[in-house]
Amino acid sequence: MKNKSIIGLLAAFLGLGTAATSCEDMLTPDMDLYAENFSGKDTVDFYFGILGNVQDVIENNILLGELRGDLADTTMYVSDTIASLSNFERLPDGDNGLLNRAAYYKVINQCNFYLAAVDTMATKNNSYYMRREFAQVQLVRAWTYMQLVQNYGSVPFITKPVDNANTGWETAPEEGFATADNLLDKLLSHDLERAYAYEKSLGRPNYGTFNNGAINVAHSLSVFPADLVMGDLYLLRGASRSDYEKAAAHYYTYMDNEIRYNSRGVSLSSAADLMEITMSNGNKYYRAEASSWTTGLRGTPGTTGEVGTLVLSAANSTFGTVLTRVAQIYGFDPSSSNSTNSGVDSNGETTTTTSGRISLKANYKNRQVAASRRYLNLSAAQSYRHYEYNSNNEPYEVEYYPGGDARSAGTIADVETTEGKMSFIQKRNISVTSNGMSVSEGSFSYTYFFPVYRLRQVYLRYAEAINRAGYPRHAFAVLRDGLTRETVPTVLTDSVVDGKIFPYIEDAPDQCDIDVDEMRRAAGASALGVNYLDFSDTRWDNTTGIHALGCGGGRDRGSYDLDTLYS
C-alpha cells in the first residue's frame, strides 16, 4: 500500500486544535465551516481532524499525570508553571499553560459534530461502511472525557455540537456535569454501547500505513480499542465489585485477543537483565542492561509490539505538529531538520523524497524534572533473581543479586555535564545505551510517538481490577511472575477424611502463593462462565510478571514475603 502522510493531513485540520485558554477561543467560527461541509457519509478527513486535535492534548495529559505523581521531583531549574502543578496548587483553568480544558473540549466538540451528522445506515458494497469509524469517534470522545474527569474532577458534559460562544455550556451545561461516578452512564446513554457492539462485530477501521517524515506507522496503532476504554470507565467508576469484575473482563478480553491474533505478550524476552562483568583482576560486578526492555518504548512501533495505541508526532513542522514539550521539560533541547533526496524509479522517472528528523541534546539548565528520591530508593532496594537450570530445564539453584531493578537503567540516564554527572529521565527519549553507564549530552534519540495504551500498563490495570474484584493473590501474581498455567495451581476434588472436608489443590509446576479459598472462589466463578481468571491455555505461557521484567524471573518453588517483595 502506498504510504500517506497522516501528519500532513492532520495539519490541515489543526485550525480546531490550536491551544486555547478561553471559551471564546475554543468555539471559533471554524465550527460553522464544519457544520456546513460535513455530509455524514464522507468522513475520513473529518476523522483525521479529530486525531489532529488529540495531538494537542497528549503532552499536557502526560505531564499532568507525571508531575503530580511521586516518581518525579522538580529541580532548581523548574519554572513557576511546572512547580505549581507539582505542588498541587489550585489554579483556575487557563491560568497555567498545562491547565487548558479548552484543548480537550476541541476534541469533544469535533466528535460531537461528527456524531450529529454521521450516517451509520449508509451502505457501500452491501456494507455499513461508516460504523467502524463511528465507533472510533465515540471511543475517542469517551477517552477524552475520562482525561478531563481524572484531571479536573467535575466537568461540563456536552454531546450536542456547539458552534458559538454564547450557549452558557461552561457554567450551566444542559446535560449537567460529568464526574467519575456518572461518566460511564452518561456515555452509555449516548451510544457508547452501540459503538462497542459495532467494534465487536465489524472490527476497527484501518487506513493503511502513514508516514510522519521519519517513520512509517500503521493507522491501526492510532485507534482506541473498545475493551480498553470500557475497562478504564468501569475501573474509574468503581462503584461496586461488579464494576471491577467488568473492568477485569474487558482488560482480559483485550489481552487475550492481542496475544491470540497479534502475537503481543508481556514476556521475559522484553525484560531488563543483569549482566555479570569480570574485570581483568578477576573480580566481578553486576550491571543492568535494559535495551530489551526499552525496545517497545522507542524506535518504530509495530502491530506486534508493546504499544497498542499511540499519538504520533511529526518529524518537523513541514510534516505537521511536532511534539517536543515533554522532552524539553525533562531537559532535552530539540532541533529539527529535513532533507530531500532525488532518484530514478524503475520506469526511469525522477522521484523526490523528503524526510525529517528530530535531534536531542541534554541540557541540565532546562531539566525541570528529575527522578524522585523515592523512585531511586525503591529501585535500588530490589534484588535481582537469577536461576541456574539443569539439562532438563529444571531449576536447581536460585541466586539473588543486590543490583536493584534493572529497568531503572532504561528509565534514568546519567549524563556527563559541565557541572558534573546528572541524571535525566529518559523513558521517552532513550539513550544509545541503557546499561547504567554514563552517556554524553548528545546520546539521546527522539521517540516519535506517545503511547496511550501499552500492554504492560493494561496488565497492571487488570491487576488492580481483579484485586478490587476480590482476588488479591491473583493480582499479586500479576506483579510477581505473571499468570500462566505454570504459576496458577489447579483445583481438583475435595477429600473427606473422618467427616472433614479437605480442599485439594494440585501444586502448580512453579511457585505460587494463591491461597485455597481464593482458588476455590475463582473455580466457582469459572463454573458460572467467568473467564477473566483463566490462564490455562498455552498462549499465555510467554507472559511474565511486571516485577520480573526488572528483577529477574523464572521458576521458583520457594516462598516469598508479600510485604517486602514488591512495593
Backbone torsions as a table, in degrees:
resi	resn	phi	psi	omega
1	MET	NA	141.2	-179.5
2	LYS	-70.6	134.3	179.3
3	ASN	-72.4	142.8	174.7
4	LYS	-123.2	154.9	178.5
5	SER	-94.0	100.2	178.6
6	ILE	-66.0	-33.8	-177.3
7	ILE	-67.3	-42.5	177.7
8	GLY	-62.1	-38.8	178.8
9	LEU	-68.1	-40.4	178.4
10	LEU	-63.3	-34.7	-177.9
11	ALA	-60.8	-29.9	-179.4
12	ALA	-67.7	-17.3	-176.9
13	PHE	-110.8	10.8	-176.1
14	LEU	-80.7	5.2	170.9
15	GLY	-61.3	-28.2	176.2
16	LEU	-88.3	-7.5	-172.6
17	GLY	-110.6	3.5	179.3
18	THR	-63.6	136.0	-178.4
19	ALA	-57.1	137.8	-178.3
20	ALA	-138.8	158.7	-178.5
21	THR	-126.1	9.7	-179.2
22	SER	-144.9	162.6	177.5
23	CYS	-60.5	-40.9	-178.5
24	GLU	-62.7	-38.4	179.7
25	ASP	-66.7	-38.9	-176.5
26	MET	-66.9	-43.1	-173.8
27	LEU	-96.2	70.7	-176.7
28	THR	-82.8	165.8	176.3
29	PRO	-60.3	-16.1	177.6
30	ASP	-56.3	-25.8	179.5
31	MET	-62.5	-36.4	177.4
32	ASP	-62.8	-38.1	179.4
33	LEU	-60.6	-43.8	-179.6
34	TYR	-68.9	-38.6	-179.7
35	ALA	-62.1	-34.7	-177.5
36	GLU	-79.6	-36.7	-168.6
37	ASN	-98.4	-7.8	-176.5
38	PHE	-88.2	117.1	-175.9
39	SER	-85.5	-22.9	-177.0
40	GLY	90.8	-7.7	-179.5
41	LYS	-120.1	-17.7	179.0
42	ASP	-126.3	87.9	-162.5
43	THR	-118.6	4.5	-174.5
44	VAL	-58.5	-46.5	179.6
45	ASP	-61.2	-40.6	179.5
46	PHE	-64.4	-41.8	178.0
47	TYR	-61.0	-42.7	177.1
48	PHE	-64.2	-32.0	175.2
49	GLY	-62.3	-37.2	176.4
50	ILE	-64.0	-44.3	177.3
51	LEU	-61.6	-35.2	176.3
52	GLY	-62.4	-37.4	177.8
53	ASN	-70.5	-31.6	175.4
54	VAL	-62.9	-34.3	174.4
55	GLN	-54.5	-35.8	-174.2
56	ASP	-75.7	-12.1	179.9
57	VAL	-109.4	-16.2	-167.9
58	ILE	-64.6	-42.4	-178.4
59	GLU	-69.0	-42.1	175.8
60	ASN	-58.4	-41.9	-177.2
61	ASN	-63.8	-42.8	178.5
62	ILE	-63.8	-46.4	-176.9
63	LEU	-67.2	-38.8	178.0
64	LEU	-60.5	-35.5	178.8
65	GLY	-75.0	-46.0	-173.1
66	GLU	-77.6	-33.3	-179.6
67	LEU	-70.4	-24.1	-179.5
68	ARG	-97.6	2.9	178.0
69	GLY	-86.7	179.6	-177.7
70	ASP	-105.1	11.6	-180.0
71	LEU	-99.9	-3.3	-179.8
72	ALA	-134.7	144.6	176.6
73	ASP	-126.3	155.6	176.5
74	THR	-79.6	158.9	179.4
75	THR	-109.8	-179.3	179.6
76	MET	-68.2	-12.0	-178.6
77	TYR	-101.0	13.7	-175.2
78	VAL	-70.1	144.0	176.4
79	SER	-83.1	164.5	177.9
80	ASP	-61.5	-37.1	-179.4
81	THR	-59.7	-50.6	-178.0
82	ILE	-70.3	-39.8	-179.1
83	ALA	-62.1	-41.3	-178.1
84	SER	-64.9	-36.7	177.6
85	LEU	-71.2	-43.2	-179.8
86	SER	-63.1	-30.7	-179.3
87	ASN	-90.6	7.7	177.6
88	PHE	58.7	35.2	176.5
89	GLU	-70.2	139.8	-179.5
90	ARG	-86.1	106.5	-178.1
91	LEU	-118.2	146.9	177.7
92	PRO	-68.2	151.0	178.2
93	ASP	-57.5	133.5	179.7
94	GLY	92.9	-15.0	-179.0
95	ASP	-73.4	-23.4	-177.4
96	ASN	-124.8	140.1	-177.1
97	GLY	-59.0	-23.3	179.1
98	LEU	-94.6	-9.7	175.7
99	LEU	-99.4	86.0	-170.9
100	ASN	-139.6	83.9	-179.9
101	ARG	-64.5	-25.7	-176.2
102	ALA	-58.0	-36.6	-179.7
103	ALA	-63.0	-38.3	178.0
104	TYR	-68.6	-40.3	-178.4
105	TYR	-71.5	-21.4	171.9
106	LYS	-64.2	-42.4	176.1
107	VAL	-61.2	-49.5	-176.5
108	ILE	-62.6	-44.5	-176.8
109	ASN	-67.4	-36.3	177.4
110	GLN	-68.7	-37.4	172.9
111	CYS	-60.2	-41.4	179.7
112	ASN	-62.1	-41.4	176.6
113	PHE	-60.4	-45.3	-179.9
114	TYR	-60.2	-51.5	-173.7
115	LEU	-67.8	-26.5	178.4
116	ALA	-72.8	-22.9	-174.0
117	ALA	-113.5	-19.7	-173.2
118	VAL	-62.6	142.1	-179.6
119	ASP	-107.0	96.4	-178.6
120	THR	-76.9	-6.1	176.2
121	MET	-94.0	-4.3	179.4
122	ALA	-63.8	136.7	-178.6
123	THR	-122.7	151.1	175.0
124	LYS	-150.8	124.2	-176.2
125	ASN	54.3	42.9	178.3
126	ASN	62.1	26.9	179.8
127	SER	-127.1	138.1	173.8
128	TYR	-79.5	81.8	-166.0
129	TYR	-72.8	-13.6	-178.9
130	MET	-88.5	-10.3	-169.1
131	ARG	-72.2	-35.4	177.6
132	ARG	-62.6	-44.6	-178.9
133	GLU	-68.4	-40.1	175.4
134	PHE	-54.9	-45.7	-179.2
135	ALA	-61.7	-41.4	179.9
136	GLN	-63.3	-42.7	-179.7
137	VAL	-65.0	-39.7	175.0
138	GLN	-59.0	-43.6	-177.2
139	LEU	-70.9	-36.3	175.5
140	VAL	-63.2	-43.3	179.0
141	ARG	-62.7	-42.9	179.7
142	ALA	-62.8	-44.6	179.0
143	TRP	-61.3	-42.1	-178.4
144	THR	-65.0	-42.4	176.3
145	TYR	-61.5	-37.9	178.0
146	MET	-60.4	-42.0	179.8
147	GLN	-63.8	-41.3	178.0
148	LEU	-61.4	-47.2	-177.7
149	VAL	-64.8	-41.6	-179.5
150	GLN	-66.4	-32.9	-177.3
151	ASN	-91.1	-28.5	-172.4
152	TYR	-121.1	-10.9	178.3
153	GLY	86.9	-86.6	-179.0
154	SER	-112.8	124.5	-175.5
155	VAL	-135.5	152.3	177.4
156	PRO	-59.7	137.1	178.9
157	PHE	-108.4	116.4	179.7
158	ILE	-130.0	136.9	176.1
159	THR	-124.1	-8.7	176.9
160	LYS	-93.3	141.3	178.4
161	PRO	-60.0	136.9	177.4
162	VAL	-111.8	121.2	-176.2
163	ASP	-117.4	12.1	174.0
164	ASN	-152.8	171.0	-172.3
165	ALA	-97.4	13.5	-171.3
166	ASN	-120.3	26.9	-177.4
167	THR	-91.9	-13.2	179.3
168	GLY	75.3	14.1	-175.7
169	TRP	-65.4	-25.3	-178.6
170	GLU	-65.7	-38.8	-175.0
171	THR	-103.6	-27.8	-178.6
172	ALA	-139.7	68.4	-177.9
173	PRO	-65.2	137.7	-177.8
174	GLU	-58.4	-34.2	-177.2
175	GLU	-101.6	15.0	175.4
176	GLY	80.8	-162.4	-176.8
177	PHE	-111.8	144.1	177.4
178	ALA	-94.3	137.4	176.0
179	THR	-134.6	175.4	177.3
180	ALA	-60.7	-30.2	-176.6
181	ASP	-76.4	-31.2	-173.2
182	ASN	-118.0	-2.9	-174.2
183	LEU	-60.4	-44.9	-178.0
184	LEU	-59.0	-47.4	-179.7
185	ASP	-62.0	-40.8	179.7
186	LYS	-62.5	-42.7	-178.9
187	LEU	-70.3	-39.5	178.2
188	LEU	-63.0	-34.4	179.7
189	SER	-74.9	-6.5	177.8
190	HIS	-121.3	46.0	166.7
191	ASP	78.5	12.7	176.7
192	LEU	-66.1	-35.8	178.8
193	GLU	-63.9	-38.9	177.4
194	ARG	-65.4	-39.1	177.9
195	ALA	-61.7	-41.6	178.2
196	TYR	-61.3	-43.8	-179.9
197	ALA	-63.3	-39.6	178.3
198	TYR	-61.5	-44.6	-179.6
199	GLU	-64.6	-40.5	-179.2
200	LYS	-62.9	-37.1	-175.9
201	SER	-90.2	-30.2	-172.5
202	LEU	-113.8	-15.7	-175.3
203	GLY	86.8	-169.3	-177.0
204	ARG	-105.8	155.6	177.4
205	PRO	-66.7	152.8	179.5
206	ASN	-143.3	111.9	-178.7
207	TYR	-108.1	33.1	172.0
208	GLY	80.4	-146.2	-175.8
209	THR	-116.0	137.8	-178.1
210	PHE	-119.4	156.4	-177.9
211	ASN	-123.5	133.4	-179.6
212	ASN	-104.6	12.2	-178.4
213	GLY	102.3	-19.4	-179.2
214	ALA	-127.4	-37.1	-177.4
215	ILE	-137.4	158.5	172.4
216	ASN	-99.6	133.6	-178.2
217	VAL	-133.5	134.0	178.3
218	ALA	-68.3	137.3	176.9
219	HIS	-59.4	-28.3	-179.1
220	SER	-58.8	-19.5	177.2
221	LEU	-84.4	-2.7	177.0
222	SER	-100.3	0.7	-178.5
223	VAL	-89.6	157.3	179.7
224	PHE	-105.9	106.7	-176.4
225	PRO	-62.8	135.0	-175.6
226	ALA	-61.6	-40.3	-177.8
227	ASP	-65.4	-33.0	179.0
228	LEU	-73.6	-41.8	178.3
229	VAL	-64.5	-44.1	179.3
230	MET	-66.2	-41.2	177.5
231	GLY	-59.7	-43.0	178.5
232	ASP	-63.3	-39.5	-178.6
233	LEU	-66.2	-42.7	178.0
234	TYR	-67.8	-38.8	178.3
235	LEU	-66.8	-38.2	178.6
236	LEU	-63.6	-43.7	-179.0
237	ARG	-69.7	-52.7	175.4
238	GLY	49.6	43.1	-176.4
239	ALA	-80.7	-18.3	-175.4
240	SER	-159.7	171.4	175.1
241	ARG	-60.9	-34.2	179.0
242	SER	-59.6	-39.7	178.4
243	ASP	-60.7	-42.4	-179.2
244	TYR	-69.7	-35.5	176.3
245	GLU	-63.8	-41.3	179.1
246	LYS	-67.8	-39.2	176.5
247	ALA	-60.5	-46.6	179.7
248	ALA	-60.4	-41.2	-179.7
249	ALA	-63.6	-40.5	179.0
250	HIS	-66.6	-44.3	179.3
251	TYR	-63.6	-42.0	179.7
252	TYR	-62.1	-44.2	179.9
253	THR	-59.5	-43.9	178.8
254	TYR	-61.7	-50.2	-178.1
255	MET	-61.9	-41.8	179.8
256	ASP	-60.3	-45.3	-180.0
257	ASN	-66.4	-40.7	-178.5
258	GLU	-67.0	-39.2	178.7
259	ILE	-71.5	-38.8	-176.7
260	ARG	-71.2	-44.0	-170.9
261	TYR	-106.5	-26.7	-174.3
262	ASN	-116.5	7.8	174.9
263	SER	59.2	26.7	174.7
264	ARG	-81.8	162.5	175.7
265	GLY	-177.0	146.1	173.0
266	VAL	-87.5	91.1	-166.8
267	SER	-121.7	161.3	178.2
268	LEU	-67.3	-18.8	178.2
269	SER	-64.7	-18.8	178.7
270	SER	-108.8	19.6	-177.0
271	ALA	-86.1	155.4	169.8
272	ALA	-78.1	152.9	-172.3
273	ASP	-127.9	169.1	175.1
274	LEU	-119.1	121.0	-176.8
275	MET	-97.8	138.6	175.1
276	GLU	-91.5	120.1	-178.6
277	ILE	-110.1	124.5	177.9
278	THR	-101.9	123.1	-178.6
279	MET	-83.6	168.6	-177.0
280	SER	-61.5	-27.7	179.5
281	ASN	-86.9	4.5	178.2
282	GLY	93.2	-13.2	177.7
283	ASN	-70.3	151.1	-178.4
284	LYS	-120.4	148.8	170.9
285	TYR	-144.3	168.0	-173.2
286	TYR	-120.9	138.1	-175.1
287	ARG	-134.7	138.4	-179.9
288	ALA	-70.3	147.8	174.4
289	GLU	-136.6	107.4	-172.1
290	ALA	-112.3	15.8	-176.1
291	SER	-63.3	-37.0	177.8
292	SER	-66.1	-39.9	-178.7
293	TRP	-66.5	-34.4	-177.5
294	THR	-83.9	-8.3	-176.4
295	THR	-55.2	-42.5	-178.4
296	GLY	-74.5	-7.9	-176.9
297	LEU	-104.5	1.9	-177.8
298	ARG	-144.6	-178.4	176.5
299	GLY	70.3	-152.7	-178.4
300	THR	-94.6	115.8	-179.6
301	PRO	-69.6	143.3	177.8
302	GLY	-119.7	167.5	-177.0
303	THR	-75.1	-5.0	176.4
304	THR	-115.6	16.7	-176.4
305	GLY	-98.7	-164.8	-177.1
306	GLU	-69.8	-35.2	-174.5
307	VAL	-83.6	127.7	178.5
308	GLY	-98.6	-40.1	177.8
309	THR	-137.3	139.1	-178.1
310	LEU	-142.4	164.5	170.5
311	VAL	-118.2	127.7	-170.9
312	LEU	-94.3	145.1	172.3
313	SER	-107.3	148.7	173.6
314	ALA	-75.5	156.5	179.5
315	ALA	-76.7	-26.3	167.1
316	ASN	-162.3	175.2	-171.6
317	SER	-64.3	-18.3	176.2
318	THR	-61.5	-31.6	-175.9
319	PHE	-98.0	-5.0	178.9
320	GLY	136.8	-145.4	-175.0
321	THR	-80.7	125.2	178.0
322	VAL	-99.3	127.5	-176.0
323	LEU	-108.8	100.0	-177.2
324	THR	-129.4	7.5	-175.0
325	ARG	-66.2	-41.3	179.1
326	VAL	-61.2	-45.9	179.4
327	ALA	-58.8	-41.3	-178.8
328	GLN	-65.6	-41.5	-179.7
329	ILE	-67.3	-31.3	176.4
330	TYR	-77.7	-6.7	174.2
331	GLY	105.6	23.2	-179.8
332	PHE	-114.1	125.6	176.6
333	ASP	-85.8	119.4	-179.0
334	PRO	-93.5	152.0	170.1
335	SER	-143.1	143.5	-177.8
336	SER	-120.5	154.5	179.2
337	SER	-149.8	161.6	172.6
338	ASN	-137.7	160.0	-179.6
339	SER	-141.8	151.2	180.0
340	THR	-122.6	131.0	179.8
341	ASN	-122.8	139.0	178.2
342	SER	-111.7	148.5	178.9
343	GLY	-158.2	-174.2	179.8
344	VAL	-125.1	128.2	-179.6
345	ASP	-83.4	-176.0	-175.9
346	SER	-65.2	-19.0	178.7
347	ASN	-94.1	5.6	-179.7
348	GLY	81.7	7.4	179.9
349	GLU	-85.5	142.2	177.5
350	THR	-75.5	130.6	179.3
351	THR	-120.0	149.5	178.2
352	THR	-129.8	128.5	177.9
353	THR	-123.0	141.6	178.8
354	THR	-118.2	136.5	178.1
355	SER	-132.7	163.2	179.8
356	GLY	-130.2	169.5	-178.9
357	ARG	-158.3	140.7	173.8
358	ILE	-114.2	127.5	178.1
359	SER	-110.5	151.4	-179.0
360	LEU	-127.0	147.4	173.5
361	LYS	-139.3	126.9	180.0
362	ALA	-66.0	134.9	-179.8
363	ASN	-137.4	107.0	-173.5
364	TYR	-62.3	-25.8	179.8
365	LYS	-72.9	-17.3	176.8
366	ASN	-104.2	5.7	-179.1
367	ARG	-82.0	93.9	-176.9
368	GLN	-84.1	-23.3	-175.6
369	VAL	-132.5	140.7	177.0
370	ALA	-138.5	168.0	178.3
371	ALA	-61.2	139.1	-178.1
372	SER	-76.3	157.0	176.4
373	ARG	-61.6	-34.0	178.5
374	ARG	-60.9	-46.3	179.9
375	TYR	-63.5	-45.6	-177.9
376	LEU	-63.5	-41.1	179.3
377	ASN	-67.2	-40.8	179.7
378	LEU	-63.0	-43.6	179.3
379	SER	-64.2	-44.1	-177.3
380	ALA	-67.0	-25.9	-176.3
381	ALA	-77.6	-11.9	-177.3
382	GLN	-79.3	149.6	174.3
383	SER	-105.4	146.2	179.8
384	TYR	-96.7	130.3	-174.4
385	ARG	-100.9	125.2	-178.7
386	HIS	-127.4	140.6	-178.4
387	TYR	-117.4	145.2	168.4
388	GLU	-108.4	135.6	-176.5
389	TYR	-117.4	149.9	175.0
390	ASN	-88.3	-174.0	-176.2
391	SER	-65.4	-19.2	177.9
392	ASN	-93.7	13.5	179.9
393	ASN	61.6	35.0	177.1
394	GLU	-108.7	135.6	-179.2
395	PRO	-72.2	131.9	177.0
396	TYR	-120.5	-9.1	179.5
397	GLU	-153.4	137.4	175.8
398	VAL	-124.7	135.4	-179.4
399	GLU	-126.4	147.6	178.5
400	TYR	-119.8	131.3	-178.1
401	TYR	-115.3	140.6	-179.4
402	PRO	-82.8	48.6	-176.1
403	GLY	-91.0	-6.6	-177.2
404	GLY	80.2	179.3	178.4
405	ASP	-73.0	117.4	-174.7
406	ALA	-67.2	-18.5	179.5
407	ARG	-66.4	-21.3	-179.0
408	SER	-61.9	-25.8	178.1
409	ALA	-69.2	-21.8	176.7
410	GLY	-94.1	-12.4	-178.8
411	THR	-98.5	-36.5	-176.2
412	ILE	-119.9	137.6	175.4
413	ALA	-124.7	131.8	174.1
414	ASP	-87.0	122.9	-175.4
415	VAL	-113.2	133.4	175.1
416	GLU	-80.4	110.8	179.5
417	THR	-113.1	174.9	178.0
418	THR	-66.7	-16.8	178.8
419	GLU	-103.4	13.8	-178.7
420	GLY	105.4	-171.9	-177.3
421	LYS	-79.9	130.7	178.2
422	MET	-134.6	146.3	179.5
423	SER	-93.1	139.1	178.3
424	PHE	-122.3	140.4	171.6
425	ILE	-72.4	119.7	-173.6
426	GLN	-120.7	11.7	-172.2
427	LYS	-63.8	-20.6	176.4
428	ARG	-104.9	-2.9	-179.7
429	ASN	-144.4	75.5	-168.5
430	ILE	-69.8	140.1	177.1
431	SER	-77.3	168.4	-177.3
432	VAL	-65.1	-25.1	174.6
433	THR	-125.9	144.8	179.9
434	SER	-130.3	60.5	-176.0
435	ASN	-127.5	17.9	178.0
436	GLY	82.3	-3.6	178.8
437	MET	-83.0	152.8	179.3
438	SER	-66.1	146.5	179.6
439	VAL	-127.5	166.9	179.0
440	SER	-85.0	169.2	-176.5
441	GLU	-64.8	-25.1	-177.6
442	GLY	-101.7	21.6	-173.5
443	SER	-89.7	7.3	-170.9
444	PHE	-104.3	149.5	178.5
445	SER	-116.8	139.5	180.0
446	TYR	-75.9	135.4	174.8
447	THR	-95.8	122.8	-169.6
448	TYR	-84.8	17.1	179.6
449	PHE	-152.2	158.9	175.9
450	PHE	-118.3	117.4	179.5
451	PRO	-66.5	134.6	171.2
452	VAL	-96.9	-43.0	176.1
453	TYR	-130.4	128.7	173.1
454	ARG	-120.2	149.9	-175.3
455	LEU	-63.3	-39.3	178.8
456	ARG	-64.9	-36.3	177.3
457	GLN	-64.9	-42.0	177.7
458	VAL	-62.3	-41.1	179.3
459	TYR	-61.5	-39.1	177.3
460	LEU	-66.3	-42.3	179.0
461	ARG	-66.5	-35.4	174.4
462	TYR	-60.8	-42.5	178.7
463	ALA	-61.2	-42.2	178.1
464	GLU	-63.0	-40.4	-178.2
465	ALA	-65.9	-46.5	-178.1
466	ILE	-71.7	-28.8	175.0
467	ASN	-61.5	-48.0	-178.8
468	ARG	-75.9	-17.2	176.2
469	ALA	-82.6	-3.6	175.8
470	GLY	108.9	16.7	-179.2
471	TYR	-126.5	65.6	-174.9
472	PRO	-65.4	-33.7	-179.6
473	ARG	-70.7	-36.3	173.8
474	HIS	-63.0	-41.1	179.7
475	ALA	-62.6	-40.4	179.1
476	PHE	-65.7	-34.8	178.2
477	ALA	-63.9	-33.1	175.2
478	VAL	-59.7	-41.9	-179.1
479	LEU	-71.1	-39.1	-171.9
480	ARG	-80.6	-72.7	-173.8
481	ASP	-120.9	-2.9	-177.0
482	GLY	88.4	160.5	178.8
483	LEU	-101.4	114.6	177.2
484	THR	-143.5	174.7	176.2
485	ARG	-68.2	-15.4	177.2
486	GLU	-82.5	-18.6	-174.7
487	THR	-116.4	-14.0	-179.2
488	VAL	-104.8	120.9	179.0
489	PRO	-69.6	165.1	-179.2
490	THR	-110.6	131.7	176.4
491	VAL	-81.7	122.8	177.3
492	LEU	-102.8	-132.6	-176.5
493	THR	-102.4	156.7	175.4
494	ASP	-80.8	145.6	175.2
495	SER	-105.9	141.1	177.6
496	VAL	-111.9	116.9	-179.4
497	VAL	-127.8	122.4	-179.7
498	ASP	52.7	40.5	176.3
499	GLY	77.3	6.3	179.7
500	LYS	-112.6	141.6	-179.9
501	ILE	-91.7	128.3	176.7
502	PHE	-116.9	106.3	178.4
503	PRO	-64.3	135.3	-175.8
504	TYR	-112.5	128.7	176.6
505	ILE	-123.2	126.3	176.0
506	GLU	-68.2	134.2	179.0
507	ASP	-60.3	133.8	173.0
508	ALA	-68.5	144.6	177.6
509	PRO	-55.0	-29.9	178.2
510	ASP	-116.1	175.6	179.4
511	GLN	-60.6	137.6	173.5
512	CYS	-156.6	142.1	-178.9
513	ASP	-123.0	28.8	174.9
514	ILE	-75.7	124.0	-171.8
515	ASP	-76.7	167.9	-175.0
516	VAL	-60.6	-46.1	-177.1
517	ASP	-60.3	-43.6	-178.7
518	GLU	-68.2	-37.5	177.8
519	MET	-65.2	-38.3	179.1
520	ARG	-66.8	-40.7	178.3
521	ARG	-65.5	-38.6	177.9
522	ALA	-65.1	-40.0	178.3
523	ALA	-65.7	-38.8	177.3
524	GLY	-64.2	-40.3	177.5
525	ALA	-64.8	-38.7	179.1
526	SER	-63.1	-38.4	179.0
527	ALA	-64.2	-23.4	178.9
528	LEU	-91.9	6.6	176.4
529	GLY	99.7	1.7	178.0
530	VAL	-78.2	124.6	-175.7
531	ASN	-116.6	1.6	-173.0
532	TYR	-75.7	0.5	173.5
533	LEU	-111.7	12.8	-176.6
534	ASP	-94.2	107.7	178.0
535	PHE	-122.2	31.0	-175.2
536	SER	-81.3	-17.6	-177.9
537	ASP	-74.6	150.1	-178.2
538	THR	-65.1	-20.6	-177.5
539	ARG	-66.2	-17.3	177.8
540	TRP	-88.3	-2.1	-170.7
541	ASP	-61.7	-26.7	-176.9
542	ASN	-89.3	6.7	-178.6
543	THR	-84.7	138.9	178.7
544	THR	-129.3	169.4	-178.2
545	GLY	-76.8	156.1	-179.8
546	ILE	-63.2	-42.9	-180.0
547	HIS	-65.7	-37.3	-178.8
548	ALA	-65.5	-21.7	179.4
549	LEU	-63.7	-21.8	179.4
550	GLY	-121.5	-11.6	-173.7
551	CYS	-127.1	20.0	175.9
552	GLY	85.7	148.0	-179.9
553	GLY	-146.9	171.9	179.8
554	GLY	149.0	-153.7	-174.6
555	ARG	-100.5	132.6	-173.5
556	ASP	-147.8	116.8	179.8
557	ARG	-93.8	0.1	-178.5
558	GLY	-80.0	176.5	178.3
559	SER	-93.4	171.3	177.3
560	TYR	-145.9	159.5	-176.3
561	ASP	-98.6	115.9	-177.8
562	LEU	-60.7	-28.2	-173.9
563	ASP	-81.6	-23.8	-172.6
564	THR	-114.1	-20.2	-174.1
565	LEU	-68.8	-43.3	-174.8
566	TYR	-141.5	131.0	179.7
567	SER	-114.4	NA	NA
